[in-house]
Amino acid sequence: MTAVAPPRAAVRDPGRGESGERTSSRDRALTSARDSLLEIGTRRTTMVEVARRSGVGRTTLYRHWKDVSALFADLLTRELSAAVDSLTAEPRDADHLAEVVCDIAEELRTDPMLDALRRHESELLAVYLLHRLGTAQRHLIDLLRGSLEQVIATDPRLAGRDADRTAHTLYLAVQGAVLSGPLAAPLADPRAWRAELDLLVRGYLRI
């Protein structure tokens, strides 16, 4: 009897996503950098390691980013934008708006990659905290501004509020709660953190 060889397991092409569609070298590198960062930390996530994991040549990597810090900055933008977009919902009223703001903050607070960068790459985050707004930060402010414009037009409790100023202030509240929250021992419990942030947002909106 002739032996029938078992079917070979499919070999995953690092250039293709789960759906089988070919992904760009940039996306593959960012995804591999995220995986590496979470598995072995920021110090050991080098351009060489990203090239090895992604199958993207180092020459190509350096065409996209001058160094691993620039790669981390792009990765941060991608992750934060995705986290914000995943919770985007048109607010029904001021109460729903406050809930969405807290949901966004909670999503970011529990993001493992952002936590790793906060603990090990604080200099990178300091650029966006002290010197300039990044793409993801501007994206969040734009979303808040758009939501506020809708609610201000329909909820009399927010009548007369300036959508742009309010959006920037809410953004600052979320940023501080997300990045500095771990420093406040009384807020270590996630439920306490969420409850206090809810009070802060509602108090500022006066609802």
C-alpha positions as CSV (number, residue, x, y, z in Angstrom):
1,M,0.0,0.0,0.0
2,T,1.3,3.4,-0.9
3,A,1.5,5.7,2.1
4,V,-0.4,9.0,1.7
5,A,1.6,11.9,2.9
6,P,-0.3,14.2,5.3
7,P,-1.2,17.6,4.0
8,R,1.4,20.2,4.7
9,A,0.4,23.0,7.0
10,A,0.1,26.3,5.3
11,V,3.1,28.5,5.7
12,R,2.1,32.0,6.6
13,D,3.4,34.7,4.3
14,P,4.6,37.6,6.5
15,G,3.6,39.9,3.7
16,R,-0.1,38.9,3.9
17,G,-2.6,39.7,6.6
18,E,-5.1,37.3,8.2
19,S,-7.5,37.7,5.2
20,G,-4.7,36.8,2.7
21,E,-4.5,40.2,1.3
22,R,-1.0,41.6,0.8
23,T,-0.1,44.3,3.3
24,S,2.3,47.1,2.8
25,S,5.9,46.8,4.1
26,R,5.1,49.8,6.4
27,D,2.1,48.1,8.0
28,R,3.9,44.8,8.4
29,A,6.8,46.6,10.1
30,L,4.5,48.5,12.5
31,T,2.6,45.4,13.4
32,S,5.8,43.5,14.0
33,A,7.2,46.3,16.1
34,R,4.0,46.3,18.3
35,D,4.3,42.5,18.8
36,S,8.0,42.8,19.6
37,L,7.4,45.7,22.0
38,L,4.8,43.8,23.9
39,E,6.8,40.6,24.0
40,I,10.4,41.7,24.7
41,G,10.1,45.4,25.6
42,T,11.2,48.6,24.0
43,R,14.9,48.3,24.8
44,R,15.2,45.1,22.8
45,T,12.9,46.2,20.0
46,T,15.5,47.3,17.4
47,M,15.3,47.9,13.7
48,V,17.1,44.6,13.3
49,E,14.4,42.8,15.3
50,V,11.6,44.5,13.4
51,A,13.2,43.5,10.1
52,R,13.5,39.9,11.3
53,R,9.9,39.6,12.5
54,S,8.3,41.4,9.6
55,G,10.4,40.1,6.7
56,V,11.0,43.7,5.6
57,G,14.6,44.6,4.7
58,R,16.5,47.0,6.9
59,T,17.1,49.3,3.9
60,T,13.3,49.5,3.4
61,L,12.8,50.2,7.1
62,Y,15.2,53.1,7.1
63,R,13.5,54.5,4.1
64,H,10.3,54.7,6.2
65,W,11.9,55.8,9.5
66,K,15.3,57.3,10.4
67,D,15.5,55.2,13.6
68,V,13.4,53.0,16.0
69,S,12.2,56.1,17.9
70,A,10.6,57.4,14.7
71,L,9.0,54.0,14.1
72,F,7.6,54.0,17.7
73,A,6.1,57.5,17.1
74,D,4.3,56.2,14.0
75,L,3.2,53.1,15.9
76,L,1.8,55.3,18.7
77,T,-0.2,57.4,16.2
78,R,-1.6,54.2,14.6
79,E,-2.6,52.6,17.9
80,L,-4.2,55.7,19.4
81,S,-6.1,56.5,16.3
82,A,-7.5,53.0,16.1
83,A,-8.4,53.0,19.8
84,V,-10.3,56.3,19.4
85,D,-12.0,55.2,16.2
86,S,-13.2,51.9,17.7
87,L,-15.3,53.9,20.2
88,T,-16.5,56.7,18.0
89,A,-20.3,57.1,18.3
90,E,-22.5,60.1,17.6
91,P,-23.6,61.3,21.0
92,R,-27.3,61.6,21.7
93,D,-27.0,64.3,24.3
94,A,-24.5,65.7,26.9
95,D,-24.8,62.7,29.1
96,H,-23.9,60.3,26.3
97,L,-21.1,62.6,25.3
98,A,-19.6,62.4,28.8
99,E,-19.9,58.6,28.7
100,V,-18.1,58.5,25.3
101,V,-15.3,60.7,26.5
102,C,-14.8,58.4,29.5
103,D,-15.0,55.3,27.3
104,I,-12.2,56.7,25.1
105,A,-10.1,57.5,28.1
106,E,-10.6,54.0,29.5
107,E,-9.7,52.4,26.2
108,L,-6.5,54.3,26.1
109,R,-5.6,53.8,29.8
110,T,-5.8,50.0,29.3
111,D,-3.9,49.9,26.0
112,P,-0.9,47.6,26.6
113,M,1.3,49.3,24.1
114,L,0.7,52.8,25.4
115,D,1.4,51.5,28.9
116,A,4.7,50.1,27.7
117,L,5.7,53.4,26.1
118,R,4.7,55.3,29.2
119,R,6.9,53.2,31.4
120,H,9.9,52.8,29.1
121,E,9.8,55.5,26.4
122,S,8.7,58.5,28.4
123,E,10.9,60.8,26.4
124,L,9.0,60.0,23.3
125,L,5.6,60.7,25.0
126,A,7.1,64.0,26.5
127,V,7.4,65.4,23.0
128,Y,3.6,65.2,22.6
129,L,2.9,66.3,26.1
130,L,5.2,69.3,26.3
131,H,6.1,70.5,22.8
132,R,3.5,69.6,20.0
133,L,0.3,67.8,19.2
134,G,0.7,64.6,17.2
135,T,-1.6,63.3,14.5
136,A,-3.6,61.1,16.9
137,Q,-4.0,63.9,19.4
138,R,-5.3,66.2,16.7
139,H,-7.6,63.4,15.5
140,L,-9.1,63.0,19.0
141,I,-9.6,66.8,19.3
142,D,-11.3,66.9,15.9
143,L,-13.7,64.1,16.9
144,L,-14.5,65.8,20.2
145,R,-15.1,69.1,18.4
146,G,-17.5,67.5,15.9
147,S,-19.4,65.7,18.7
148,L,-19.7,68.8,20.7
149,E,-21.0,70.8,17.8
150,Q,-23.8,68.3,17.4
151,V,-24.7,68.2,21.1
152,I,-24.4,72.0,21.6
153,A,-27.0,72.4,18.8
154,T,-29.5,70.0,20.4
155,D,-28.9,69.9,24.2
156,P,-29.8,73.2,25.9
157,R,-27.5,72.4,28.8
158,L,-24.6,73.1,26.5
159,A,-26.1,76.1,24.8
160,G,-23.5,78.8,24.3
161,R,-20.4,76.6,24.8
162,D,-17.5,77.0,22.4
163,A,-17.0,73.6,20.7
164,D,-13.3,74.2,20.0
165,R,-12.3,75.4,23.4
166,T,-14.4,72.7,25.1
167,A,-12.9,70.0,22.9
168,H,-9.3,71.0,23.7
169,T,-10.1,71.1,27.5
170,L,-11.7,67.7,27.4
171,Y,-8.7,66.4,25.5
172,L,-6.4,67.7,28.2
173,A,-8.5,66.1,30.9
174,V,-8.4,62.7,29.1
175,Q,-4.6,63.0,28.5
176,G,-3.8,63.7,32.1
177,A,-6.1,61.0,33.4
178,V,-4.6,58.4,31.0
179,L,-0.9,59.2,31.3
180,S,-0.7,60.5,34.9
181,G,-3.5,58.5,36.5
182,P,-1.1,55.6,37.5
183,L,0.8,58.1,39.7
184,A,-2.2,58.7,42.0
185,A,-2.5,55.8,44.4
186,P,-6.2,56.4,45.4
187,L,-7.1,55.9,41.7
188,A,-5.4,52.6,41.4
189,D,-8.8,50.8,41.4
190,P,-10.2,51.1,37.8
191,R,-13.7,51.7,39.0
192,A,-12.6,54.6,41.2
193,W,-10.6,56.0,38.3
194,R,-13.6,55.9,36.0
195,A,-15.9,57.3,38.6
196,E,-13.7,60.3,39.3
197,L,-13.1,61.0,35.7
198,D,-16.8,60.9,35.1
199,L,-17.3,63.5,37.8
200,L,-14.5,65.6,36.3
201,V,-16.0,65.6,32.8
202,R,-19.6,66.1,34.0
203,G,-18.5,68.9,36.3
204,Y,-16.7,70.7,33.5
205,L,-19.7,70.3,31.2
206,R,-22.0,71.4,34.0
207,I,-24.5,68.6,33.5
